[in-house]
Amino acid sequence: MKYSIIVPVYNVERYLRECIDSILNQKEKDYELILIDDGSTDNCNKICDEYAIADSRIVVIHKKNGGVSDARNRGLEIARGDYILFVDPDDYVEPQYLNTIDSKIADYDMLFFSHYKKYRNKTVKCFGEDNVLTRAETQNVLLSDSKYCGYLWNKVFKNEIIKNNKLCFENDVSMCEDLLFVFQYIKNIQSVKTIDEPLINYRQRKSSIISMPVKLIDSNHLFKTYHYCIDNAETDEAKIRSKALYLKTYYKYKKSIKKEYDSSLVKSILENDYKKMTDRDRKVINMYKYAPELRTIIYGVKDLLEKKYA
């Protein structure tokens, strides 16, 4: 089997059929679709079972609500495909999704593709580029303001690499768990292919974090991810970018973070790395540090304008 497509499902009955249908409508048929019902309290469980009865390529697992990382791990445990794809249940893929991946993956350890972002009534193409990257270059791309970022759903992973290195999602991380997994995966590869073809429609929703009831979103999860990136970055660019993200998180959530993160690392970054950061990163850090209420006002006004002109 060539592809295993893993979809963690939690209370998204409004979007779930569109997601599943977009996958089943692929011309490429050599895949399995793994639906992990993470204790949904709406009709998602019934929808999953309905599709599984109608199509033998669909595998459904019903489990107690444990969070998006736990759901994805369950999918990885049973995945039989040579390649792993992740799709969020409120998104949907393009008709040429698997065919394009088929034609581009070749012998690369990983593939990045572009996407459409859908927000309210707007659809925006998020551009990428056609390129081949080394492991170090890939780290730079992930941590920059690139359109690829640390998302899971715009990437293709080799199942063999995941299994041989015993990679999985950390259940105690519910923010930036995708970036953490991707960064860990990249440590074990040599080359990445990027393409400027949008293959998935990312629906941006304020309540899109799966299994929100399980764990309150904890800013300390972000520190764990960025600390890992700092320790494992192979280039100065990636290391500085990781430290910038660490500082942003520190000042943004300073009132609620645990004491262990109020450490010498923050002082060290300010003394040794702050001047090496981009102007944009320094401006954002200073806003969080000196005028945190300004960001709330800016985004509040932006949200009102988007509602008015949507």
C-alpha positions in Angstrom: 0.0 0.0 0.0 1.4 3.4 -1.0 -0.4 5.9 1.2 -1.9 6.1 4.7 -4.0 9.2 5.2 -4.6 9.9 8.9 -7.5 12.1 10.0 -8.0 12.8 13.7 -11.7 13.6 14.2 -13.4 15.5 17.0 -16.8 17.3 16.9 -16.5 18.5 13.2 -19.7 17.0 11.8 -20.3 20.2 9.8 -17.1 19.7 7.7 -16.4 16.0 8.0 -18.2 14.7 4.9 -16.6 17.2 2.7 -13.2 16.2 4.0 -13.8 12.4 3.5 -15.4 12.8 0.1 -12.5 14.9 -1.2 -10.1 12.0 -0.2 -12.4 9.2 -1.7 -12.7 11.1 -4.9 -8.9 10.8 -5.7 -8.0 9.1 -9.0 -5.1 7.3 -7.2 -6.7 4.4 -5.3 -3.7 2.8 -3.6 -4.3 4.2 -0.1 -6.1 3.7 3.2 -8.0 6.3 5.1 -7.6 6.1 8.8 -10.3 8.0 10.8 -9.6 8.4 14.5 -12.8 9.4 16.3 -11.3 11.0 19.4 -14.4 10.7 21.6 -16.6 13.0 19.6 -19.9 14.1 21.2 -21.7 15.0 18.0 -22.5 12.8 15.1 -18.9 12.3 13.9 -18.8 8.7 15.1 -21.8 7.8 13.1 -20.5 9.5 10.0 -17.2 7.7 10.2 -18.9 4.3 10.6 -21.2 5.1 7.7 -18.3 5.7 5.3 -16.3 2.7 6.6 -19.3 0.4 5.8 -19.4 1.7 2.3 -15.7 1.7 1.5 -13.2 -1.0 2.5 -10.2 1.4 2.3 -11.5 3.2 5.4 -10.4 2.2 8.9 -12.2 3.7 11.9 -11.0 3.8 15.4 -13.2 5.1 18.2 -11.4 6.1 21.3 -11.8 8.0 24.5 -11.0 11.7 24.1 -7.2 12.1 24.5 -6.2 15.0 22.4 -5.0 15.4 18.8 -1.5 14.0 19.5 -2.9 10.8 21.0 -5.3 10.5 18.0 -2.5 10.8 15.5 -0.3 8.4 17.3 -3.1 5.8 17.2 -3.2 6.3 13.4 0.6 5.9 13.1 0.4 2.6 15.1 -1.8 0.9 12.4 -0.7 2.8 9.3 0.4 0.3 6.5 1.3 2.8 3.8 4.8 3.6 2.5 4.0 7.3 3.0 2.0 9.0 5.7 -0.3 12.0 5.1 -2.2 14.0 7.7 -5.4 15.8 6.9 -7.4 17.8 9.5 -11.1 16.9 9.5 -12.3 20.5 8.8 -10.0 20.7 5.7 -10.4 19.1 2.3 -7.9 18.1 -0.5 -7.8 19.0 -4.1 -8.8 16.4 -6.8 -5.2 16.0 -8.0 -3.9 15.6 -4.4 -2.5 12.1 -4.6 -1.7 12.1 -8.3 0.5 15.2 -7.9 2.2 13.7 -4.8 2.8 10.5 -6.8 4.5 12.4 -9.6 6.7 14.5 -7.3 7.8 12.4 -4.4 10.4 10.3 -6.3 13.2 9.3 -3.9 13.0 12.3 -1.6 12.5 11.7 2.1 9.9 14.4 2.4 7.6 16.5 0.2 6.2 20.0 0.9 3.3 21.4 -1.1 1.4 24.7 -1.2 -2.2 25.2 0.0 -5.3 27.4 -0.1 -6.2 29.2 3.1 -10.0 29.7 3.6 -11.1 32.2 6.2 -14.7 33.4 6.4 -15.7 33.9 2.7 -12.1 34.4 1.4 -9.8 31.9 -0.3 -6.1 32.8 -0.6 -3.4 30.8 -2.3 -0.4 30.5 -0.1 2.6 30.3 -2.5 5.6 28.1 -2.0 8.3 27.3 -4.6 9.8 24.4 -6.6 13.0 23.5 -4.9 15.2 20.7 -3.4 16.4 21.4 0.1 19.0 19.8 2.4 18.1 19.0 6.0 19.7 22.2 7.3 18.0 24.3 4.6 14.7 22.7 5.5 15.1 23.8 9.1 15.5 27.3 8.0 12.3 27.1 5.9 10.3 25.7 8.7 11.2 28.4 11.2 11.1 31.3 8.8 7.9 33.1 7.7 7.6 30.6 4.9 4.2 29.5 3.8 5.2 25.9 4.5 5.7 26.4 8.2 5.5 23.5 10.7 2.1 22.3 9.5 1.5 18.5 9.1 -1.1 18.7 6.4 1.1 20.2 3.6 3.8 17.5 4.0 4.4 13.9 3.0 6.4 11.6 5.4 8.0 8.2 4.9 6.5 5.6 7.2 9.8 3.7 7.3 11.6 6.8 8.7 8.9 7.3 11.3 9.0 3.7 12.4 12.7 3.1 12.3 13.3 6.2 14.5 10.3 5.5 16.8 8.9 8.9 16.1 5.5 9.9 17.6 3.6 12.9 18.8 4.1 13.9 22.4 0.8 13.6 24.3 1.7 16.3 26.8 2.1 18.9 24.0 -1.0 20.5 22.5 0.4 23.6 21.0 3.0 23.4 18.1 3.0 19.7 18.4 3.1 19.5 14.6 6.3 21.6 14.4 7.9 19.5 17.1 7.1 16.3 15.2 8.3 17.7 11.9 11.5 19.0 13.4 12.2 15.6 14.9 11.5 13.9 11.6 13.8 16.2 9.7 16.7 15.2 12.0 16.5 11.7 10.3 16.4 12.7 6.6 18.7 14.0 3.8 16.6 15.7 1.2 13.2 17.5 0.8 11.3 18.4 -2.3 9.1 21.5 -2.2 6.5 22.3 -4.9 4.4 25.4 -5.6 1.1 23.5 -6.2 -1.8 23.9 -3.7 -3.1 20.5 -2.9 -5.2 21.1 0.2 -7.7 23.7 1.5 -6.9 24.8 5.0 -10.0 26.1 6.7 -8.8 28.6 9.4 -11.1 28.5 12.4 -10.7 30.1 15.8 -11.9 26.8 17.4 -10.0 24.4 15.2 -7.7 22.9 17.8 -8.9 19.3 18.1 -9.9 18.0 21.5 -9.9 21.4 23.2 -11.8 19.9 26.2 -9.0 17.5 27.0 -6.3 20.0 28.0 -6.4 23.7 28.4 -4.0 25.3 25.9 -0.7 25.6 27.9 1.9 28.1 26.7 4.6 25.9 28.3 4.0 23.5 25.4 5.4 26.1 23.1 8.5 26.5 25.2 9.2 22.7 24.9 8.9 22.9 21.1 11.1 26.0 20.7 13.7 24.7 23.2 14.0 21.5 21.1 14.4 23.6 18.0 17.1 25.7 19.6 19.0 22.6 20.8 18.8 20.8 17.4 19.1 23.6 14.8 21.9 23.0 12.4 22.3 26.5 11.1 22.8 29.9 12.8 19.6 31.1 11.0 17.5 28.3 12.4 18.9 28.8 15.9 18.3 32.5 15.9 14.8 32.1 14.6 14.1 29.5 17.3 15.3 31.9 19.9 13.1 34.7 18.5 10.1 32.4 18.8 11.1 31.5 22.4 11.3 35.2 23.3 8.0 36.0 21.7 6.3 33.2 23.7 8.1 34.2 26.9 6.8 37.8 26.8 3.4 37.0 25.4 2.6 34.5 28.1 4.8 35.9 30.9 2.0 36.2 33.5 1.0 32.5 33.2 4.3 30.6 32.5 5.9 28.3 34.9 8.9 29.5 36.9 11.3 27.1 35.2 11.0 29.0 32.0 12.0 32.3 33.7 15.6 31.2 33.4 19.0 32.2 32.3 18.1 31.3 28.8 16.0 34.4 28.3 18.8 36.6 29.6 21.3 34.8 27.4 19.2 35.3 24.3 18.7 39.0 25.0 22.4 39.5 25.6 23.8 37.4 22.7 21.2 36.9 20.0 18.7 39.7 20.1 20.6 42.0 17.7 21.0 39.2 15.2 17.2 38.8 14.9 15.2 40.4 12.0 13.7 43.8 12.5 10.2 42.2 12.4 11.0 39.7 15.1 12.5 42.5 17.3 9.4 44.7 16.8 7.0 41.8 17.8 9.1 40.9 20.8 9.1 44.5 22.0 5.3 44.8 21.5 4.8 41.7 23.7 7.3 43.0 26.2 6.3 46.7 26.5 2.7 46.9 25.1 1.0 43.6 25.2 -2.4 45.2 25.1 -1.6 46.8 21.7 -1.6 43.4 20.0 -5.1 42.7 21.4 -6.4 46.0 20.0 -4.7 45.5 16.6 -6.2 42.0 16.1 -9.5 43.1 17.5 -9.8 45.8 14.9 -8.6 43.5 12.1 -11.2 40.9 13.1 -14.0 43.5 13.0 -12.9 44.7 9.5 -12.8 41.1 8.3 -16.3 40.5 9.5 -17.5 43.7 7.9 -16.0 43.1 4.5 -16.3 39.2 4.4 
